Amino acid sequence: MAKDVLCEVNSCKYWAAGDKCTANSIYVVNNRNKQATTAGETDCKTFESKI
């Protein structure tokens, strides 16, 4: 399992300085195909807006 998770989405409530993700778990899903072949075909479902 990853020791450090980095994220550049500073509008997410789990974003912290240094592009760190502070979520207890991360949920990533396919957004187009049954089996993703590129990062662009995935989405982070852990995202929650700070607002």
ABEGO torsion letter per residue (X at the ends): XBABBBBABAABAABBBGGBBABABBBBBBAABABBABAAABBBAABBBAX
